[in-house]
Amino acid sequence: MPVALCIWLQQHATATDKSPVIVEELNAANWETLVPQGKEVDAIYGDLVLQNSNVRAVIAKPVTTRNANMTVRNVGGCLIDFTTRKYESDQLSAFFPARRAFGFSPETAVAFSSSVEVVNGVQSQSGEATLKVVAAGTQENPSLTVTYALHIDKHYLEVESAWTNTTNAALTLVLEDDLRADAGKEDMPKTPNGMVELCWFHDIFWQQAYGVYAPGFKIRCNSNARESVLVYEPVDGKPIVVKPGETFSMMRLLFVAQDLSGVMADYLDAREQGNQLVEAKLTVQGDGRHVAGARIALKCGDESWGTVVTGEDGSVMRRLPSGTCEATVSVAGQNFPMQQLTLADNGQHVLELAEYHPGNASITVTDAEGRAIPAKIEFKGNNQTPTPNWGPETAEHFVRNLAYTANGKVRTELAAGEYDITISHGPEYDAEFTKLTVQPGKTSDLNVTIPRVIETPGWVSADFHSHSSPSGDNTSSQRGRVLNLAAEHVEFAPCTEHNRVSTYIDHIKALGLEPFLATVSGMELTGTPLPLNHQNVFPLTYRPRTQDGGAPVTDVSPETQMERIAAWDSNSVKLIQQNHPDIGWLFYDRDGDQKPDEGYSRSFGIMNVTEIHPIDPLLNPTRYQIYGGKETGNQTALNWLQLLNQGFRIYGVVNTDSHYNFHGSGGLRIWVKSGTDDPAKISLDEMRDNARNGKIVMSNGPYLDVTFRETGSADAPVIAGQDLAAESKKVTASIKVQCPNWFDIDTVIVLVNGRRHANLTFSRDTHPDMFGKDALKFAHDVEIELTEDAHLVVLTGHRTQLIGDVMGPMWGTQHPAALNNPVFVDIDGDGFKANKDTLDIPLPVKFAEEDKR
């Protein structure tokens, strides 16, 4: 700890709880009381908090290794978390003073002052806390001192930058900052690009808004979905020229509030123009009933005052400009006509929605034994009834027109009308397709039982690859990810954020999901070149509240990166998974010039499994993956079969790699061999070890149960990933395929060394009597005669039908498909030997579009 900071903390320790304004370094003792709330919080031990009764700000420890997440990097000395105390929901990734042009030194200076004054019997208190970070100057560049200051009663954070010219020539300064706030999947308007006095952004759903104001300057604000660049231009239009040895300073005021109207009010207060505002209470009603969660878009004069959201009582109190304002209400995505308001101080304004007639839906979901289960419930309006749109794809319980429940219960207000309801709990359960009529002012009850029709004894469903906001490349709630997984009946899911070790445990406990979902800490180490150098790994030791949770760092070499993962945590045993590979690039074309070479050969013996999805193209295989009639990549699953023929024993997995929460999880899954069918009793070591040994079945829905034995042998059969001796050259495959009521299969194929054979291909067209109509679609022993050692894979699916709407607009476009990891059959007693067959196509190299080959 820097000396100056250490001395101050000792002096301040006794005053913290009594002081309305504080600055402290985060540690184990103060973490729970000082860290803000919100899905974008990135604070760790060693960062510094400035706090008063109105706002809370976190400044990242000024060290070069400080990254907020994978894509928000080099944040040392920058503002990374900022919330209003009235409604903490951090949505700021970072505010970068001077647009990342300076690297701050580890030394910081903090100060605190306070006083009490009594005038005419009235007591007032003043004080401020400050934090300074410094970037040293050189003969080529000036020094920069940034001072963060928080006053006792203010609703904003002051950020002052001071440039001192340490060169031998006059410098013309470019005054600029940038801030990061990802709006891609959010309801997050930003200041229209151009010259403004207040640059802002506002996350409407997550309810946090921010503003930047620089007294004496106008701001040229230029934003995209991720970044806003703020260039400050003096009001007098003169350039800022600093002579050698001179210093120039400028101030910015950073505002945070629950919504843009709050930011605008605080901004006007800072400019001593708050007397233009009046207190107004806005209440939204439908049929005389208060409407919670209604959005009110406000326009006062020619200026937007953002969108406010009503609370549980259907109302919201805000300071707004007096006079006439326009209010446009929306409820769950349904827009209503604009209404004019005349605002006066302490006014009570009721926005009655003449066209909105709300009722309530109360839905309970249980399994056949009456046990409440997690579920996904889709609402679609029928005829004139609007389909609800509750929130963005980053949300938790209500995501667009989906409701996710951890306990089988959903209660929500809805516009009166008729709804098509789909209730599901993953592909081991039937889905319920029903209708619900909601009447105005009444509660419509729906009690649904969805039976488990697929039995998977000795196997648990898993997804080894998921993401949420801590990954840095998306903004989804991590709790929403856990809800997704449980609702889709994923029973084991390691936490695999990008470049950060994290955990789902707190969410699982908070949601009461321990009986349904097991987890372990892991990560996806995401380096370059993209997208090749990505590996998932679990288990890893989670070191909470430290940089990256104690994760290893990336490398530009996939080989070095995998070696680093393998050695991490004292060479502990892990599952190492290659993510979404271009198999040609990884194994046969290291330099990516479309000419075969040794590939990244040091990694071959380190990876245990590799992702091979999509798998449904294997039903009608082509050399390249085809989307929209265009070749878009090597066909990974087919290339994996080629690898097996070359002697690589790297097992296959399929995962969703989900980043958002609208039908995010469940579209791909694996079943892993397990000693228990109870998620609460899953052995994490067994999951790791069985996956390392290929005891995995891959699927986008169908459940495939297949064992192999030498024909006539009394020995126990073998399963995916295992070896089988069959000197008789005859093998019996016992194949069972099950599906719920919402998709089907029409094909079963036994692939011998990756090849199809007519006598081992079965379809509803050619063998109709072999296929069932209920949950059990196929259950037969298939005899296989071999002429050489062979790896055996059973592939099943439907060649024409799709998974359908239960899995949403992306996953639902897949053809049902499943396949096992290979069983390796030795027919001559000298161990399995691969046959080197390339399946009638060349071994792959890095994919290139046709005109570049």
N, C-alpha and C positions, 0 to 999 in steps of 0.2 A: 504494500500500500504506500503511495507517495507520502512523504513526511508531512507536508502541509495538510493533507486530508486527514491523516491519522491524528494530528494535534487537534484539529477542529472537532473531530468526532468525540474525542475525550471531553472537550469543553462542553459540547452540546448534549451529551448523553442524558443528563438529568433534565434537560429542557424540552426534549422531544414531545412528550405527551401533552405538555402545557402550551406549546407554541403553535399558533394558528398557521404559521408558515415554516416549513422545514426543508432541509436538504440533507439527504443521508445516502450512504452507500448501502446497497442491498446485501443482506446477509441472512443467515438462518434465523436470527433472532427477530428481524423486522419484516421478513418476507410476507407473511400473511396479512400484515396491516398496511403495507405500502405498495404492493404490486397491484396495478390496475387490472380490471377485468376486461374480457373481450377476446374474440377468436384470433385477432391479429397481434396479441401481446407477445413480445419476443425478449422480455427482460430476463437477465440471468444475474447470478451473484457477481458483484463488482460493478455493476451499472449503478447510476446515481439517480435518485428520485428527488424532484422538486414538487412540493405539495402545499396547497393552502386549502381553505374550506370549499373552494370552487372547482379547482382543476388539479390533475395529477399528471406529471410529465416524467418520462424516463429518458435519461441521456446515456447512451452506450459508453461503456468504459473506453477511453481513448487509446486503444491499442490496435496495431495493424491487423491482428488476427481476428478482430471482432466482426462477425457477420450476423445479421439478423436471421437469415435463412439462405437457402441455396441461391436465390436470385437477387436478394437485397443484401449486398455485400459492402465491406469496407465502411461500416457505420460507426466506427470509433469516434466519439466526440459529437455524434449527431443525435437528434431527437428521434426515438424509435417507437415510443408509446405515449399516447396523449389522450386523456379522457376528461369529460366533465364528471364531477363527483356526484351529481344528481342522477346520472344515468350512465354508468360506466360500460362502454362497449367499444373498445379500441378498434379502429378501422384504418389507422395510419400505419403504413409500412416504415416510412422514414422521411424525415425532413433533412436535407443535406445542405448546410450553409456553404455558399460559394461553389456549389455544384460539384463537389468532390475533387476540387482542384488542389486541395491541401490535405496533407496527412498530419493529424494532431499527435503531439508527443504525449507519453503516458502521464506526465505531471499535470495535476489539476489544482486549482485554487478555489476554495469555497469560502463563503462568508455568510454571516447571519446577523441581523440587527433587529431590535424591536424597542418600542417605547410606548408608554401610556401617558396620555395628556388629559387633564380635566379643565374644561373651559365652561364657565357659567354653570357648574354643577354637572356637566355632561362629560362622561368619560369616553375617550376614543383611543384606539390602539393602532399603531402603525408598525411596519416592519417589512423586511424583504430578505429573501435568501438568494444567493447568487452562486453560479458555478462558471468558472472560466476554463477554456481549453485553448491551447496555443499550438500553432504551427510555426516553426522557426523560419526566418527568412534566409535568403542566400544572396549571392552576388547577381543572380538572374531573376529572382522572384521575391516579392515582399513577404513579410511575416503576416500572420493572421491570428488575431485573438477574438474568440467568440465567447461572449458572456450571455449566459442564460440567467434571467432574473425573474423572480416571482414575488409580487407584492401581496401583502396580507389580505387585501379585499378585492383583488382584481380577478376578472374572468379570462385573462389572457396571459400568455407567457411572452416576456420580452426577449428578443434575440438580437443582440448588438454585435456587429462585426467591425473590427478595427484593423485596417491594413496599414502597416508601417513600411515605408520604402527603404529597404536595406541595400538597394543597388546604387550605382553611381550615376544613374540617369533618371530623368523624370519618367513616371509611369502613368499611362492612361488606363484606369481601371474599368473592367467590365463587371458590373454588379449583377450577379445572378445567383439564384438558388435553384434547387429542384426538389420535388417531393414525389414519393412513390405511394400510390394508392390504386390497387387493381380493381378496375370496374368491369372487366370483361363479362362476367356472369352475374353482376350485381345490379341492383336498381340504384345506380350511382351517377346522377348528373354532375357535371363539372362546369366551371365558368366557361362560357363561350370564348373561343380563342380571340384574342385582340387586346386592346389597351383598356385596363380597368384600374380602379383604386383598391378593390377588394377581390382577391383571387380565392376561390372556394371550391370545395367539393362536398357532396352530401350523400351518404349511404342511407337511403330511405328505409329499407327493410331493417337493417341492423341498427338504425337510429343513432348515428353519430355524424356530425358535420364539422368542417374545419374551414378556417379562413386565414388569409395572410394580408396584412396591411402594412405599408411602409410610409410613415409620415414624411412628406416632402418629395415623394416619388410617385410616379405612376408605374403600373406593372404591366409589362407585356407578357400575358399569360398564354402559353401554348401547351395544350394537353392532348395526350392520346389515352388509350384505355388503361395504360399503366402509369405513365409519368406525366408530371406537369413541370415545365421549365418556366421559371419566373425571372424575367429580365427587368431590372429596375432602371427607370429613366427619370432623371431629375425634372421637377416641374418647370424649372427655368430653361431646360433644354441644353444646358452647358455640359460638356464632358467633365469627368472627374479626373483631374490631373494631380498627381502627388509627386512632389519634389523629393530628392534624396533626404532621408532623415525625418520627413514629415509623416503624419498619421492622418488617415481619413476614417471616419466612423459613420455607420448608418444603422438605423434601428428598424426592426420588424416586430409587429405585434401578431402573435399567433393565437387564434381563437379556436375554442372547441365548445360545442353545445350538442344537445340531443338532435337538433335539426337546424336547417339553414335559417329559419326565423330567429332562433336563439343566437346564432352567429351574427346575424344582421343587427339584432338589438344590442349585443355587446360591442359590435363595431361602432354603432352610433353613440353608445355611451362613451367609448374611448375618444371619440371626436367631440364630446360634450354636446351631442345633438339628441340625446336620449329623451329630451322633453317633448319630442315629436310623437312619442309612442304612448299607447294606452294599453292597459290591461284588458284583455278580451278572453272570455270563456266561450269556446265553440263546442257545441254539442250536436252530435249526429243522431238522428232518430229515423226509424222505419216503422210505420204503423204505431207510432208513439212509444216504441221500445228503443232504449239506448243501444247504439251499435258500437261495439268494441272493435278496435283494430281498423277502423275506417281511415282512409287517407284523405286529407284535405289539402289540395294544391291551391296555394294562395298567390294572388297577384294584386299588388297594391300600387295604384297608379300605373306606370309603365314597367314596373319592376317585379320580378318574381321574388316571393318571400318563401319559396320552397314548399315542401310538403310536410305537414304535421300529421301525427297518427294518434287517434283517440285511445284513451286508456280503457280499463275494465268498465268504467262508468259511462263510456261513450263520449267523454269530453276531453278537452285539452285546453290548458290555459297558456296564453302567450302574450308577449308585448308586441304590438303591431302598430303600424302607422294609423293615426286617426283619419277618419274620412271613409271613402268608399273603397272597398276591396272586393275582388271576385274570388269566390270559393267554389272549387270543383271537387266533388267527392267521388271516390271510388271505393268499392267494397269487394274484396277478393277478386280483383281484376275487372269488376263490372263498373262501368263509368256512368255517372249521372249528370244531368244538365247543370250548367254553371248557375250559381246563385250569387246575387249581389248583397253585400253586407255594408252597413254604415256603422263604423266602429267608433265607440265613445268609451271613455274611461270606465272600467268596471262593468262593461257591457256583457250581457248574457245573450248569446246568439244561438238559436236552434236552427240547424240545417235539417229540415224534414225531407226525406226522400220519398216522394209520392209514388215512385215506381218500384220501391223496394219493400217487399213483404216477407220479412224474415221468419223462419222457424228454426228448429233445432233437429239435428240428427244425432242419435245416440246408438253407437254400434258396439257390439261385444263379439269377440272372436274367440272361439275355443276349439280344441281338438276333439276327437271322438270320445275321449275319456272325460271331457268337461273341463280340461285344464286350460286356463287362459294362456295364449301364446302370442309372441310378437307377430306382426302382420303388416302387409302393405295393402292399402285400400285406395282404389282409384275411383274418382267421381267424374262422370261425364254427363253434362246436361242434355236432356232430351227435348226435342222440338224447340220451343221458345225459351227453355230454361238455360241460363248461361252456365258454362263449365267454370268452376272456380279456378282462380289462379292466386293461391295464398301467398306464395313467396318465391324467391329465386332458387336456382338449382343448388345454391350453397346452404340452404336452410336445413332445419332439423326435423321437426315433427310434421310440418305442413310444407310440402315442396311442390310448387305449381299445383297440379290437381291431385296430388297424392297425399294421403295421410299415413304416416308411419307410427306404429304404436309398439311400445316395449311390453305392455301388459295386457294387450288384447282389448283395450277400451279406447274409443274415440268419441268425443262429444264436440260438436262444432255447430256454429250458426251457419245457415245456408239460406239463400233465396228460395222462396216457395217454388215448388215445381217438381218435376219427375227427373230422377237421376238413374243412369245405368251405373251399377256398382260392381266392381271386380275386387275380390278379396283373395289374396294369395299368401303363401308362406314357403316359397321355393318349390322345386320340382319333385320333392318327395311327398308333397301334399296335393290333393285336388284343389282347384280354384273354384270359388263360388261366383257365379254370374247371376246377378239379381237386379231388381229395381227397388228404388226407394222414393216414396212420395212424401214431400215435406209440405206441411200446411202452415199457413201464417199463424204465428203465435202459439204453435203447438210443438211438442217434441215427438218425433217419429223414431220409434225404437226398432232396431234390427239386430237380432241375435243369430249368429251364423256359426255353424260347426263345419270345419273343413277337416276331413279325415286324412290321416297319413296312410296312403295307399301303397307306398314303396317301402319295402323293408330292406335295410342295408346292414345286417348284423356283421359286426367286426370291421366296419368302415365308417369314417366320419367325413363330412364334407368340409372343404377348406378353400380358402383363397389366400395365396401367398403374396399378393401384390395389390396394395391399395394406398390411396393418398388422401390428404386433406390439407387445410391451410398451412400447417407447420412445414409442409414441403416447399412452399415458396413459389410454386408454379400454378397455384390455384387458390381459391379463397373459401373453400367449403369448410363448414363446421366439422371438426373431428368427432364431436358427439353425433352429428348427423351421419357420419360414416359408420359409426358403431351401430346406430339404429338401422341403417341400410343392411348391414351384414346380418344382424339378428333377424330382421324381418324376412330376409331371403333364405333363412335357415342355413346359413354358413356357421358351422360349429367350431371351427378353429381358424383364427386369422391373426398372423403376426402383424405387428404395427411396423409399417415399412415406409416411413416418410423419406423424402429425398434428403440425403446428406445430414440426417439428424436421427439420433436414437431417441425414440419417444415411447409412449405407452398408451394403451386403451383402458388400463385397469380402472382408473378413476371413473371413466364414463360408464363402464360395465357395472360398477358398484352403484353409481348414482341412479342408473336406470333399472337396477334389479335384474340384470341379465346374466348373473352367474350360472343359473341352471341351463342356459342356452348357448353361451359363447365363451370359448377359451382363447387365450391370447398369450403372446410373449413379445418382448421387445426385440426389434431388429431394425433394419433400415434398407434403403436403396442408395448405394453409393453411385453417384451420377457424375461421371467425368466426361472428358472428351477423348476421341471424337464421338460426336453425337450421330445417331442414337445408339451406337454400338457399345460404348463403354459404360454400361449400366448393369450393376449386379445387386440382387437382393441377397440378404444374409440374415440368418437368425440361428440361435439366440445371441444377443449381445448384452453386455452389462450396461444398464441405463444409469447415467449419472445426472440426475435431475438438476436443473438450474445452473448448468455449466454450458460452455460453448458446445453447440451441436449435441448436447446430451452425452458427451464423451465419445463421439464417433471418430473413426479414422477420416483422414482427408483424401481428396481425390488425386488422381494422377492422369497425365496425358497418355499413358500406356495402359491398355487393358490388362496386360500381363502383370505389370507392377501393381496395379490396383487390386487385382485378384490376390496376388501374393501378400499384399498388405492386409486385406480382409482375413485371409487364412491365418496370419500371424497375430491378429488382434486378440486382445483379452488372453494373452499368454498362450497362444496357439490352441485355444479351446476348440472343441469339436463343434462345427457349424454346418448348416445347410447353405451352400453357395449356389445361387441360381443366376444363370445368364438371362438377362431380360431382352425381350423383343429383338433377337439378333437378325441381322442379315448373315445367314450361315455361310454364304459364299465369301463374304468379306472376312468374317471371323476365322474361318478354317482354311481358306484357300487363296486369299487375295489380300495379304497384309497391307500393301501399298495402294490398294484400290484402283489398279490400272487395268482391270479386267483380264489380267494375265495370271495364270495359276502360280502360286508360290507356297511357302510353308505356312502362311497364316500366322496368327498369334499363338504359336505352338506352346509357349510356356504355360498358357492358361488351360490347355486341354485336360491336364491331369488334376486341375484344381476345382473346376466347376463340377458340381454333382448333377445338376439338372439344368435344362434350358427350356424356355418358353417356346412353344411350337404353334401357337394359335395364329390365325384361325384354322380350325380343324374341319369345318364342313366342306371346304373345297376338295378334300380327299374323296368325297363321294363322287365327284366328277372331276378328276384331277387334270390340271394343265401345268405346264412348266412354270409359268409366271402367274402371280396373283392378278386377277382381273377385277377392276372396279370401273363401272360406267363404260364398259367396252374398251378400256385402256389398260395396258400392262403397267402395274404400279410397283411391283417388287418381286423378288424371288418368292416362291411358294414354300414357306418355312417348313410346314409339316412334311411335304414331299422331300425336301432337302434333308430333313432329319432321318427319314427312312434310308436315304442314300448314305448318310453318316453311319448308321448302324451296319450297313453292308460293308463299309470300309474298316470296321473293327472298333469304332468308337462306342463305348458303353456309357453314354451320357443320356440320362433318362429325360422324358418329356413331361412338361407341366403346361397347364393353361390357367391363366388368371385374368381378372378383369382390368387390372391397372386403372381402376376407377379413380377419377378425380372429382367428380361432382355427384350430388345426392339425388338427382332425379333418375330413378331406375339405375342408379350407379353400380351397385353391387349385384352379384348373382347371375350375370349373363354368361359367365364362364366359371367353372369350378372344377375341383378335383376331389376325388374320394381317396383318402389315405387309410391304409390298414391300421387298425387300432385295437388295443386290448380291452377297450370299453366303448359302449355306445352312449355313455353319459358325458356330455360336454364338461360338466363340473369335475369329472374324474380323469379327464384326458391327461396323459403323460406328455409333457412338452419334449422330453428327451426321446420318447418313442416317436412322436411326430417327426422330429428331426431325423432320427435314424432310419425310420421306414421310408421317408422321402429320399434320403441319400441312397437307399437300396432299391429305389424304383417301385416300391409297393404302392402304386398310384394308378388310378383310372381317371382319364381326362374326359370332360363332357361340357356341353352347353345346356344340358337338361336331362337326357336319357340316363338311366342308371344301368350300367353294364356290369354284370357279375360273371366272370369267366375264370375257370380253372383248367389246368392241363395235367394229363397223366399219360404214362405209356399205356397203350391199349392192352387190356388184360392184366395190368399190374395191380397188386393190392396196396402198393405204396401210397402214401398221402399225396394228393394232387398238389401242384405248385401254382403260384399266382404271379401276377405281374412283377417283373424285375428278377425273377428267380431262374435257376438253371434246371434243366431236366435231361436225364440220360434216357435214351430210347434206342437201344441197340436193335430192336425189332423194326426200327424205322417207321413205326406206327404210333400215332399220338391221338388221343381222344380229347377234344375240347368240349367242356360242358359250358354252354352259353345260355345265359338268361338276361333278357332285356326288359326293363319295366319303365312305364311312363305314366304320368298323371292324366287327368282328363283334358288337358289343354294343349297337348301336342302328341304326335305319333311318330313311329318309325316304319319304314317299308323295306329296309335293306339290312342284311347282315353279311359281312364279307370276312373271310379269314385270309389275311395277307401273309404269305410265306416269303420271307426275305423281301418284303415290300411289294411283292407281285400278287396280282389277282389270278385266280384259276376258276374256270367255269364251274367245276364241281364243288367249289368252296364259296360260291356266291349265291345268295338266297334273297329273293325279293317277293313281295306280295303278288307281283305279276307272274313269276315263274313257279313259285312254291306257296300258293295262297293258303294251303292247309297248315303250313308251319307257323303262321302268324295269328296272334289272338287279337280280340277286340277290346278286352278289358285292360287293366293295368299291366298284366303280364302279356307282353307282346310277342315274346319268343322264348322258348325253353326247350332246347334240344342238345343232344350230344352230336358232335360232328367229328367224323373220322378223317384223319389226315395221314397220308402216306408221303414220306420224305425220301429224297434221293441224295440229299446232302445235309450237313448241319444247317439249321435254320432258326431265325428268330420269328416268332409267331405273334401277330397282332390281330385282334378282332376289331373290326370297324363296323359301327352301326349308325343308322341315321335315316333321314327321309330326303329323297332326291328332289322332291318338288315342293312339299309343304314347308312352311316357315314356323318358327317358334311362336310368333304372333304377339298380340298386344299386351299380354300379361307382363312381358319383359320390356315393354316400352319401344319407342321408335328406332332405337339403335340395335339393341340386343335382339329385339323381336324379328329383325330381318334375316337372322341366321336360319339355316336349315338345321333341324335337330341332328346332333352328331355326338358320338362317344367312341373312345378307343382305349385299350389298355396299353400300358407299357409292355415291352416284349418279354416273352419267355424265351430263353436261349436253349435250344435243343441240340444235344450232342448225340449223334447216331453211331459213332465208331469208337467211343471210349477214350479218345485222346484230347478231350476238351473242345469247347465250341470254337469253330474257326469261321470267320466271316468270309463271304464268297466274292467280295469286291464288285458286285454288280452295281452299275450306276443307273439302272432302271430306264434304259434307253435314252437318257439325256446326259449331257456332260455334267461332271461335278460342277457345282456353282462357283461363280466368282462374284465380286461385288456387283449388285444390280446397277445397270445403267439403262436409261430409256433407249428404245430401239434405234433411234437415229444417232445415238452416241456409242453404239457397240462397235 
